[in-house]
Each structure stands twice: as structure tokens, then as C-alpha cells.
């Protein structure tokens, strides 16, 4: 529950599609976050990193 709290709140508020799996979404976002932290140390192109963020956040749509 704790790791999906904000996703479930968004679902309850109608901001996130209720048919999606909150646990899987939380895991995917955490994985994206972890990967971005690593890539940010070696990737010089900030635009490329921001594109990855936008793609990752699109799972919330």
C-alpha cells in the first residue's frame, strides 16, 4: 500500500485510469527513476533524459 499510495490516490481522484495495476505502475516508475539516476551520471544530453521521463510518466495517462 505504501509504495502505491499516491497512485491509488490519483485513481480515486480520477487522475489515473482505475483499470491499471497500481503495483506494476509503482514498480515501473521506480525502475525508471533508478535507471535515470544512473544514466544522468553518464549521459550528457539532458533532452534525451527528459524524453525518457515523459515516456515513463505516460504510463499514468
C-alpha positions in Angstrom: 0.0 0.0 0.0 2.7 2.5 1.0 4.5 2.3 -2.4 1.3 2.7 -4.3 -0.3 5.4 -2.1 -0.1 8.3 -4.5 -1.0 6.1 -7.5 -4.1 4.9 -5.7 -5.0 8.4 -4.6 -4.8 9.5 -8.2 -7.0 6.6 -9.2 -9.5 7.6 -6.5 -9.4 11.2 -7.7 -9.9 10.2 -11.3 -6.5 11.4 -12.4 -5.2 7.9 -13.2 -7.0 5.2 -15.0 -8.5 2.8 -12.4 -8.1 -0.2 -14.7 -4.3 -0.1 -14.5 -2.3 -2.1 -12.0 -1.1 0.3 -9.3 1.6 -2.1 -8.1 3.0 -2.6 -11.6 2.9 1.1 -12.2 4.8 1.9 -9.0 7.4 -0.7 -9.9 7.8 0.7 -13.4 8.2 4.3 -12.1 10.7 3.2 -9.5 12.7 1.3 -12.2 12.6 4.4 -14.4 13.8 6.6 -11.5 16.6 4.2 -10.7 17.7 4.0 -14.3 17.6 7.7 -14.8 19.8 8.3 -11.7 22.5 6.0 -13.3 22.1 7.5 -16.8 22.3 11.1 -15.5 25.9 10.4 -14.4 27.0 9.4 -17.9 24.5 11.0 -20.3 25.4 14.5 -21.4 22.2 15.0 -23.4 19.7 16.3 -20.9 17.0 16.4 -23.6 17.3 12.7 -24.1 16.8 12.1 -20.3 13.7 14.4 -20.3 12.3 12.4 -23.2 12.7 9.2 -21.1 10.9 10.9 -18.2 8.0 11.9 -20.4 7.7 8.4 -21.9 7.9 6.9 -18.4 5.2 9.2 -17.0 2.9 8.4 -19.9 2.0 5.2 -18.1 0.0 7.4 -15.7 -2.3 8.5 -18.6 
